[in-house]
């Protein structure tokens, strides 16, 4: 139920598939208080039109010709900071999800979403929410878990990096590691920097903690 006098939500559509675009247009036109401003079939015309019309919400296809919906959002968001971009796609690849969100999108729904869910998503994003289809939300949560696991997993290190980390964790100085592994000190420094980056740590102590945490018995002691 929409309350009487509810403020209109001004919508623009960017979708290259003509049939899908018409379906979205009909849906917006038939749903109060949504108001359709314009619909575009490519990013070039969309950038010009959206900058002029300044809609409240944009339904943005992620797979546009010549320039993707992600790039379109990336160019438009600085020009339209108050406009909310709701990405629509037939796929749910994690890389596209995060690219779209990083570009400035605040919602991400599959085109297979039910009409009522799409309308609910528009209202939610206009009210300050971040609607996501259940499948996409699960991918986001799963990817965070995978990133956390990778950050704690020393298996991502090469054999030589494992050797450097082991000596580092046991308190060896860089020059001592260099002598032990027959390396130059600058080379050891490079290995340590790479280890820190892969393990997402910032100190010898943090690196050592992850080294000992990764050992099966976890009983290693510093000499």
C-alpha positions as CSV (number, residue, x, y, z in Angstrom):
1,X,0.0,0.0,0.0
2,X,1.4,3.4,-1.0
3,X,0.4,6.3,1.2
4,X,-1.5,9.2,-0.4
5,X,0.7,12.0,-1.4
6,X,3.9,9.9,-1.4
7,X,6.7,11.7,-3.2
8,X,7.5,10.5,-6.7
9,X,10.7,8.5,-7.2
10,X,12.2,9.7,-10.5
11,X,13.6,6.7,-12.5
12,X,15.8,6.4,-15.5
13,X,16.7,3.1,-17.3
14,X,19.9,2.2,-19.1
15,X,19.4,-1.1,-20.9
16,X,20.6,-2.1,-24.4
17,X,18.1,-5.0,-24.9
18,X,15.0,-3.4,-26.4
19,X,12.5,-6.0,-25.1
20,X,13.9,-5.8,-21.6
21,X,13.9,-2.0,-21.7
22,X,10.3,-1.9,-22.7
23,X,9.3,-4.3,-19.9
24,X,11.1,-2.1,-17.4
25,X,9.5,1.0,-18.8
26,X,6.0,-0.5,-18.5
27,X,6.7,-1.6,-15.0
28,X,7.8,1.8,-13.9
29,X,4.9,3.6,-15.6
30,X,2.4,1.3,-14.0
31,X,3.7,1.6,-10.5
32,X,3.0,4.7,-8.3
33,X,4.8,6.8,-7.1
34,X,7.5,5.8,-9.6
35,X,8.0,8.2,-12.5
36,X,9.9,7.3,-15.6
37,X,12.1,10.1,-16.9
38,X,13.9,8.4,-19.8
39,X,15.3,5.1,-21.0
40,X,18.6,4.7,-22.9
41,X,20.1,1.9,-24.9
42,X,23.8,2.7,-24.6
43,X,26.2,4.4,-22.2
44,X,27.0,7.3,-24.5
45,X,23.5,8.7,-24.6
46,X,22.9,7.7,-21.0
47,X,25.8,9.8,-19.7
48,X,24.4,12.9,-21.6
49,X,20.8,12.3,-20.6
50,X,21.3,11.3,-17.0
51,X,23.6,14.3,-16.3
52,X,20.8,16.5,-17.6
53,X,17.8,14.8,-15.9
54,X,19.5,13.9,-12.6
55,X,17.1,11.0,-11.6
56,X,16.7,9.7,-8.1
57,X,17.4,6.1,-9.2
58,X,19.0,4.6,-12.3
59,X,18.3,1.0,-13.3
60,X,21.6,0.2,-15.0
61,X,22.3,-2.9,-17.1
62,X,25.8,-4.1,-16.3
63,X,26.5,-5.4,-19.8
64,X,26.2,-2.5,-22.2
65,X,27.8,-2.2,-25.7
66,X,31.0,-0.2,-26.2
67,X,31.2,0.7,-22.5
68,X,30.0,-1.4,-19.6
69,X,27.5,-0.4,-17.1
70,X,30.2,-0.4,-14.4
71,X,32.3,2.1,-16.4
72,X,29.1,4.2,-17.0
73,X,28.5,4.3,-13.2
74,X,32.1,5.1,-12.5
75,X,31.9,8.2,-14.8
76,X,28.5,9.3,-13.7
77,X,28.7,8.9,-9.9
78,X,31.0,11.9,-9.3
79,X,28.6,14.0,-11.5
80,X,25.5,12.7,-9.8
81,X,26.4,12.0,-6.1
82,X,22.7,11.9,-5.0
83,X,21.6,9.5,-7.7
84,X,21.4,5.8,-6.6
85,X,22.5,3.2,-9.2
86,X,20.8,-0.1,-9.1
87,X,22.6,-2.7,-11.2
88,X,20.6,-5.2,-13.2
89,X,22.2,-8.3,-14.6
90,X,21.5,-11.9,-15.8
91,X,24.7,-13.1,-14.2
92,X,26.2,-12.9,-10.7
93,X,29.9,-13.1,-11.1
94,X,31.7,-11.9,-8.0
95,X,34.2,-9.7,-9.9
96,X,31.3,-7.8,-11.6
97,X,29.5,-7.4,-8.3
98,X,32.5,-5.8,-6.6
99,X,33.4,-3.8,-9.6
100,X,29.9,-2.3,-9.7
101,X,29.9,-1.6,-6.0
102,X,33.3,0.0,-6.1
103,X,32.3,2.2,-9.0
104,X,29.5,3.7,-6.9
105,X,26.5,1.4,-7.3
106,X,24.4,0.8,-4.1
107,X,22.3,-2.1,-5.2
108,X,22.5,-5.2,-7.4
109,X,19.6,-7.3,-8.6
110,X,19.3,-10.2,-11.1
111,X,17.0,-9.5,-14.0
112,X,15.2,-12.7,-13.1
113,X,14.0,-11.0,-9.9
114,X,10.2,-10.9,-9.5
115,X,8.5,-7.6,-10.4
116,X,7.5,-7.0,-6.8
117,X,11.1,-7.6,-5.7
118,X,12.4,-5.1,-8.3
119,X,9.9,-2.5,-7.2
120,X,10.8,-3.2,-3.5
121,X,14.5,-2.8,-4.4
122,X,13.9,0.6,-6.0
123,X,12.0,1.8,-3.0
124,X,14.7,0.4,-0.7
125,X,17.6,2.0,-2.5
126,X,15.8,5.3,-2.6
127,X,15.2,5.1,1.1
128,X,18.9,4.6,1.7
129,X,19.2,0.8,1.6
130,X,21.4,-1.5,-0.5
131,X,19.1,-4.1,-2.1
132,X,20.7,-7.3,-3.3
133,X,19.2,-10.5,-4.7
134,X,19.7,-13.4,-2.3
135,X,22.1,-15.2,-4.7
136,X,24.3,-12.1,-5.0
137,X,24.3,-11.5,-1.2
138,X,25.5,-15.1,-0.7
139,X,28.3,-14.5,-3.2
140,X,29.3,-11.4,-1.4
141,X,29.4,-13.1,2.0
142,X,31.2,-16.1,0.6
143,X,33.8,-13.9,-1.0
144,X,34.5,-12.1,2.2
145,X,35.0,-15.5,3.9
146,X,37.3,-16.6,1.2
147,X,39.3,-13.4,1.4
148,X,39.6,-13.8,5.2
149,X,40.7,-17.4,4.8
150,X,43.3,-16.5,2.2
151,X,44.7,-13.7,4.4
152,X,45.4,-16.3,7.1
153,X,46.7,-19.0,4.9
154,X,50.5,-19.3,4.5
155,X,49.9,-21.9,1.7
156,X,49.6,-18.9,-0.6
157,X,53.4,-18.3,-0.2
158,X,56.0,-19.8,-2.5
159,X,58.5,-22.3,-1.3
160,X,61.2,-19.7,-0.9
161,X,58.8,-17.3,0.9
162,X,57.9,-20.1,3.3
163,X,61.6,-20.5,4.1
164,X,62.1,-16.8,4.6
165,X,59.0,-16.6,6.8
166,X,60.1,-19.5,8.9
167,X,63.4,-17.9,9.7
168,X,61.8,-14.5,10.2
169,X,59.4,-16.0,12.7
170,X,62.3,-17.6,14.6
171,X,63.9,-14.3,15.1
172,X,66.6,-14.3,12.4
173,X,67.8,-10.9,11.2
174,X,67.7,-10.1,7.5
175,X,71.4,-10.5,7.1
176,X,71.2,-13.9,8.9
177,X,68.4,-15.0,6.6
178,X,70.5,-13.9,3.6
179,X,73.5,-16.0,4.8
180,X,71.4,-19.0,5.6
181,X,69.6,-19.0,2.3
182,X,72.5,-17.7,0.3
183,X,70.7,-14.6,-0.8
184,X,71.4,-10.9,-0.9
185,X,69.9,-8.7,1.9
186,X,67.9,-6.6,-0.6
187,X,66.4,-9.8,-2.0
188,X,65.4,-10.9,1.5
189,X,63.7,-7.5,2.0
190,X,61.8,-8.1,-1.2
191,X,60.6,-11.5,0.0
192,X,59.5,-10.1,3.3
193,X,57.5,-7.3,1.6
194,X,55.8,-9.9,-0.6
195,X,55.0,-12.1,2.5
196,X,53.5,-9.1,4.3
197,X,51.3,-8.3,1.3
198,X,50.1,-11.9,0.8
199,X,49.4,-12.4,4.5
200,X,48.0,-8.9,4.9
201,X,50.2,-8.1,7.9
202,X,52.4,-5.1,8.8
203,X,55.0,-6.4,11.2
204,X,57.3,-9.3,12.0
205,X,55.2,-10.2,15.0
206,X,52.0,-10.5,12.9
207,X,53.8,-12.6,10.3
208,X,55.3,-14.9,13.0
209,X,51.8,-15.3,14.5
210,X,50.4,-16.5,11.2
211,X,53.4,-18.8,10.6
212,X,53.0,-20.6,13.9
213,X,49.2,-20.6,13.6
214,X,49.6,-22.4,10.3
215,X,51.7,-25.2,11.7
216,X,49.8,-28.4,12.4
217,X,51.0,-28.9,16.0
218,X,51.2,-25.2,16.8
219,X,53.8,-26.0,19.4
220,X,56.8,-24.4,17.8
221,X,58.8,-22.2,20.2
222,X,61.2,-19.4,19.5
223,X,64.8,-20.3,20.1
